[in-house]
Amino acid sequence: MASIYQLKPRFQALLRPTVQRLYDRGITANQVTVAAAVVSLLLGMLLVALPHIPWLFMLVPLWMLLRMALNAVDGMLAREFDQQSTLGAYLNELCDVIADAALYLPFALLPGVSSALVVLVVLCATFSEYAGVMGPLAGASRRYDGPMGKSDRAFAFGVLGAGVAFGLLDGSWVNGLLLVILVLSLYTLYNRVRHGLVETR
């Protein structure tokens, strides 16, 4: 199933010189992981405090793009510079889920947007990531199947943030797009379980 995640190798190639410079300066993978989560939490808190200022939601796509880069950077630091650790594995998965929730939930405070729908999207995103993590426990690999993986959700919510910031999307449009994200997230959950089962056979 097609996913933005499939572009990751090219993205990593572009980032490799930056990763080398970060390593030379003593930056670790875990530091990058935690920093990305902290900034996501701070941005989420800002949006929760000021949901009536639409242009602030433009920070969502800008941060999503930078966060995807940081997610690639921490993985490259861990793999290519012998920084892999059990703590890093925990931080990588937990920080991603926490950051996603912090960035998605503020959309529930927008006028006309269904808070229940936003919460459902957050829950399904969490469940699909958990299904991916369950792969190794079931004897398969960590599953990254789409069509609504982490990178795809970042793109989708980046589009929502830009649409809200520029006044292009009202509550009904946001709800419609959230419904599409929800359906694709459920399909992603199904794909990750199904492909994990096939792999174990």
C-alpha positions in Angstrom: 0.0 0.0 0.0 1.4 3.3 -1.1 2.7 5.6 1.7 4.9 8.7 2.0 7.1 6.4 4.2 8.4 4.9 1.0 10.2 8.1 0.2 12.2 7.8 3.4 15.5 6.5 1.8 15.7 9.6 -0.5 14.9 11.9 2.4 17.6 10.3 4.5 20.1 10.8 1.7 19.5 14.5 1.7 19.8 14.7 5.5 23.0 12.6 5.8 25.5 15.6 5.7 23.5 17.3 8.5 23.4 14.1 10.5 27.2 13.8 10.3 27.6 17.4 11.5 25.2 16.7 14.5 27.2 13.6 15.4 30.4 15.6 15.2 28.9 18.1 17.7 28.0 15.3 20.2 24.3 15.3 19.5 22.7 12.0 20.3 19.6 10.2 18.8 17.8 10.3 22.1 18.3 14.0 22.5 16.8 14.6 19.0 13.8 12.3 19.8 13.0 14.0 23.1 13.5 17.5 21.7 11.0 16.8 18.9 8.5 15.6 21.4 9.0 18.6 23.7 8.5 21.1 20.8 5.4 19.2 19.7 3.9 19.4 23.2 4.7 23.2 23.4 3.1 23.8 20.0 0.1 21.8 21.0 -0.3 23.8 24.2 0.0 27.0 22.3 -2.8 26.0 19.9 -5.0 24.8 22.8 -4.5 28.2 24.5 -5.1 30.3 21.4 -7.4 28.3 19.1 -9.2 31.5 18.1 -6.1 32.7 16.2 -6.3 30.8 12.9 -2.9 31.8 11.6 -1.2 30.0 14.4 -2.3 26.7 12.8 0.2 27.5 10.0 2.8 26.4 12.5 1.5 22.8 12.2 2.6 22.1 8.6 5.9 24.0 9.2 6.6 21.9 12.3 5.4 18.7 10.7 8.0 19.0 8.0 10.8 19.8 10.4 9.6 17.0 12.7 9.7 14.4 9.9 13.3 15.5 9.3 14.1 15.1 13.0 12.5 11.7 13.0 14.7 10.6 10.2 17.8 12.2 11.8 17.3 10.3 15.1 17.0 7.0 13.3 20.1 7.7 11.3 22.1 8.7 14.3 21.0 5.5 16.1 21.7 3.1 13.2 24.7 4.7 11.5 26.6 5.9 14.6 26.0 2.9 17.0 23.6 4.8 19.2 20.8 2.2 19.3 19.6 1.3 22.7 16.6 -0.1 24.6 15.8 3.3 26.0 16.0 4.8 22.5 13.5 2.2 21.2 11.1 3.2 24.0 11.6 6.9 23.4 11.2 6.6 19.7 7.8 4.9 19.9 6.4 6.7 22.9 7.5 10.2 21.9 5.9 9.8 18.4 2.5 8.9 19.9 2.6 11.7 22.5 3.7 14.3 19.9 1.0 13.2 17.5 -1.7 13.5 20.1 -0.4 16.9 21.2 -0.5 18.2 17.6 -3.9 16.7 16.6 -6.1 17.4 19.6 -6.1 21.2 19.3 -8.1 20.8 16.1 -11.0 19.7 18.3 -11.2 23.3 19.6 -11.9 24.8 16.2 -15.4 26.2 15.5 -17.6 23.6 13.9 -15.1 20.8 14.2 -16.3 17.5 15.9 -14.2 16.9 19.0 -15.3 13.3 19.0 -14.0 12.8 15.5 -10.6 14.3 16.4 -10.4 12.0 19.4 -11.3 9.0 17.3 -8.5 9.9 14.8 -6.0 10.2 17.7 -7.1 6.9 19.1 -6.9 5.1 15.7 -3.5 6.7 15.0 -2.3 5.3 18.4 -3.8 1.9 17.7 -2.2 1.6 14.2 1.2 2.5 15.7 0.7 -0.1 18.4 -0.1 -2.6 15.8 3.1 -1.8 14.0 5.1 -2.2 17.2 3.4 -5.5 17.9 5.0 -7.0 14.8 8.3 -8.1 16.5 6.4 -9.4 19.5 4.4 -11.7 17.1 7.5 -12.8 15.2 7.2 -10.3 12.3 9.1 -7.1 11.6 8.1 -3.6 12.8 5.2 -2.9 10.4 5.0 0.5 8.6 2.2 -0.3 6.2 0.0 2.5 4.9 -2.0 4.2 3.6 -2.1 6.4 6.7 1.2 5.9 8.6 3.0 8.5 10.6 4.4 10.4 7.7 1.0 10.3 5.9 -0.8 11.7 9.0 1.8 14.4 9.3 1.1 15.5 5.7 -2.6 15.3 6.2 -2.6 17.4 9.3 -0.2 19.8 7.7 -2.7 20.3 4.9 -5.5 20.8 7.6 -3.4 23.3 9.5 -2.6 25.3 6.3 -6.2 25.2 5.3 -7.4 26.5 8.6 -4.6 29.2 8.8 -5.5 30.6 5.4 -9.3 30.4 5.9 -9.8 27.8 3.2 -11.3 25.1 5.4 -14.3 25.6 7.7 -15.5 23.2 10.3 -17.5 21.0 7.8 -14.5 20.6 5.5 -12.2 19.8 8.4 -14.7 17.2 9.6 -14.9 15.6 6.2 -11.1 15.4 5.9 -10.9 14.0 9.4 -13.4 11.3 8.4 -11.2 10.4 5.5 -8.1 10.2 7.8 -10.1 8.0 10.2 -11.1 5.6 7.6 -7.6 5.3 6.1 -6.2 4.9 9.7 -8.5 2.0 10.3 -7.4 0.5 7.0 -3.8 1.0 8.0 -4.5 -0.8 11.3 -6.0 -3.7 9.3 -3.1 -3.8 6.9 -0.5 -3.9 9.6 -2.1 -6.8 11.4 -2.8 -8.7 8.2 0.7 -8.3 6.8 2.2 -9.1 10.2 0.3 -12.4 10.2 1.3 -13.2 6.7 4.9 -12.5 7.6 4.8 -14.9 10.5 3.6 -17.7 8.3 
